[in-house]
């Protein structure tokens, strides 16, 4: 099946671009953005799932102790440039430089017309591949880019103007992850386990990237720690001259809130660039539940078919979401960051399912020791 993009010399497989070459039902392609200050946080996500024939998107805001979200889902269009569903759209104004987000959902108390401008070059994370027994669970390429936001954000009729200096992150990823309904299969014989931390942090002089996946014993199976300089108007956003500076290794120490799987703060220690270790302290300011963008949501999960067009909104007091409910443990926390004498702002994403010995987690969803 041909689409307009087949007119470009961009094919990597002997099939039209509308077809997923691997044919895996869990193939996906997703945009993710966040933006934040010390007072509020917002996120927007949009994904396509060719094996499911679905496109979906979500926009969610934390402000004044409430998390408010709108979700949209429908039939995936043939043209991959049609990155819009219902009241949510993403426009690539200039690749790897500028994107525009528009949300028009006044009936759910949300609206936005926001422009993201890259602050760094694009950073390709290590490929993330995970097997559970004989089954491939995840095989993903992900690109991270730091940036700033300008424009208008509206929540329950109250408009907030962003001055073009509000920090945020862009995340583009594609590959295979569990989406839609599970494929019929024999039940697993072991407790599900995933431990993931991601910290894209902004500082005035440079940006910091820290990522780790660990097994139940705390052994990393994917890890990176790198610094990226601010992007000048004539600097390349990709390719030669855009490379990050990698640390030899990075270590983390999360201070888990007793009885929960949410941090009360964390320390990242970096090795290999200076004469001694460099320490970054993270102080939490607010918590965003990733369910607001479809992750672990009980009904609006990624790649789920609802109708030709389905739009849904919800709002929750943040305090009610501070629990071990499976839909609330995948989080991003806005963090005030201290790196030596430098001060910054960023997020620490956390997802801990199942046992993780260094954290004291023993079962699928037990809380941290008190």
CORSUL-V420692 format. One record per residue. N is the residue number from 1. RES is the residue in one small letter. SS is DSSP state (H for helix, E for strand, - for the rest). Layout:
<<N	RES	SS> <N	RES	SS>>
//
This chain:
<<1	x	-> <2	x	-> <3	x	-> <4	x	H> <5	x	H> <6	x	H> <7	x	H> <8	x	-> <9	x	-> <10	x	-> <11	x	-> <12	x	-> <13	x	-> <14	x	-> <15	x	-> <16	x	-> <17	x	-> <18	x	-> <19	x	-> <20	x	-> <21	x	-> <22	x	-> <23	x	-> <24	x	-> <25	x	-> <26	x	-> <27	x	E> <28	x	E> <29	x	E> <30	x	E> <31	x	E> <32	x	E> <33	x	E> <34	x	E> <35	x	E> <36	x	E> <37	x	-> <38	x	-> <39	x	-> <40	x	E> <41	x	E> <42	x	E> <43	x	E> <44	x	E> <45	x	E> <46	x	E> <47	x	E> <48	x	E> <49	x	E> <50	x	-> <51	x	-> <52	x	-> <53	x	-> <54	x	E> <55	x	E> <56	x	E> <57	x	E> <58	x	E> <59	x	E> <60	x	E> <61	x	E> <62	x	E> <63	x	E> <64	x	-> <65	x	-> <66	x	E> <67	x	E> <68	x	E> <69	x	E> <70	x	E> <71	x	E> <72	x	E> <73	x	E> <74	x	E> <75	x	E> <76	x	-> <77	x	-> <78	x	-> <79	x	-> <80	x	-> <81	x	-> <82	x	-> <83	x	-> <84	x	E> <85	x	E> <86	x	-> <87	x	-> <88	x	E> <89	x	E> <90	x	E> <91	x	E> <92	x	E> <93	x	E> <94	x	E> <95	x	-> <96	x	-> <97	x	-> <98	x	E> <99	x	E> <100	x	E> <101	x	E> <102	x	E> <103	x	E> <104	x	E> <105	x	E> <106	x	H> <107	x	H> <108	x	H> <109	x	-> <110	x	E> <111	x	E> <112	x	E> <113	x	E> <114	x	E> <115	x	E> <116	x	E> <117	x	E> <118	x	E> <119	x	-> <120	x	-> <121	x	-> <122	x	-> <123	x	E> <124	x	E> <125	x	-> <126	x	-> <127	x	-> <128	x	E> <129	x	E> <130	x	E> <131	x	E> <132	x	E> <133	x	-> <134	x	-> <135	x	E> <136	x	E> <137	x	E> <138	x	E> <139	x	E> <140	x	E> <141	x	E> <142	x	E> <143	x	E> <144	x	E> <145	x	E> <146	x	E> <147	x	E> <148	x	E> <149	x	E> <150	x	E> <151	x	E> <152	x	E> <153	x	E> <154	x	E> <155	x	E> <156	x	-> <157	x	-> <158	x	E> <159	x	E> <160	x	E> <161	x	E> <162	x	E> <163	x	E> <164	x	E> <165	x	E> <166	x	E> <167	x	E> <168	x	E> <169	x	E> <170	x	E> <171	x	E> <172	x	E> <173	x	E> <174	x	E> <175	x	E> <176	x	E> <177	x	-> <178	x	-> <179	x	-> <180	x	-> <181	x	-> <182	x	-> <183	x	-> <184	x	-> <185	x	-> <186	x	-> <187	x	-> <188	x	-> <189	x	-> <190	x	-> <191	x	-> <192	x	-> <193	x	-> <194	x	E> <195	x	E> <196	x	E> <197	x	E> <198	x	E> <199	x	E> <200	x	E> <201	x	E> <202	x	E> <203	x	E> <204	x	-> <205	x	-> <206	x	E> <207	x	E> <208	x	E> <209	x	E> <210	x	E> <211	x	E> <212	x	E> <213	x	E> <214	x	E> <215	x	-> <216	x	-> <217	x	-> <218	x	-> <219	x	-> <220	x	E> <221	x	E> <222	x	E> <223	x	E> <224	x	E> <225	x	E> <226	x	E> <227	x	E> <228	x	E> <229	x	E> <230	x	-> <231	x	-> <232	x	-> <233	x	-> <234	x	-> <235	x	-> <236	x	-> <237	x	-> <238	x	-> <239	x	-> <240	x	-> <241	x	-> <242	x	-> <243	x	-> <244	x	-> <245	x	E> <246	x	E> <247	x	-> <248	x	-> <249	x	E> <250	x	E> <251	x	E> <252	x	E> <253	x	E> <254	x	E> <255	x	E> <256	x	E> <257	x	-> <258	x	E> <259	x	-> <260	x	-> <261	x	-> <262	x	-> <263	x	E> <264	x	E> <265	x	E> <266	x	E> <267	x	E> <268	x	E> <269	x	E> <270	x	E> <271	x	E> <272	x	-> <273	x	-> <274	x	-> <275	x	-> <276	x	-> <277	x	-> <278	x	E> <279	x	E> <280	x	E> <281	x	E> <282	x	E> <283	x	E> <284	x	E> <285	x	E> <286	x	E> <287	x	E> <288	x	E> <289	x	E> <290	x	H> <291	x	H> <292	x	H> <293	x	H> <294	x	-> <295	x	-> <296	x	-> <297	x	-> <298	x	-> <299	x	-> <300	x	-> <301	x	-> <302	x	-> <303	x	-> <304	x	-> <305	x	-> <306	x	-> <307	x	-> <308	x	-> <309	x	E> <310	x	E> <311	x	E> <312	x	E> <313	x	E> <314	x	E> <315	x	E> <316	x	E> <317	x	E> <318	x	H> <319	x	H> <320	x	H> <321	x	H> <322	x	-> <323	x	-> <324	x	-> <325	x	-> <326	x	-> <327	x	-> <328	x	-> <329	x	-> <330	x	-> <331	x	E> <332	x	E> <333	x	E> <334	x	E> <335	x	E> <336	x	E> <337	x	E> <338	x	E> <339	x	E> <340	x	-> <341	x	-> <342	x	E> <343	x	E> <344	x	E> <345	x	E> <346	x	E> <347	x	E> <348	x	E> <349	x	E> <350	x	E> <351	x	E> <352	x	E> <353	x	E> <354	x	-> <355	x	-> <356	x	E> <357	x	H> <358	x	H> <359	x	H> <360	x	-> <361	x	E> <362	x	-> <363	x	-> <364	x	-> <365	x	-> <366	x	-> <367	x	-> <368	x	E> <369	x	-> <370	x	->>
//
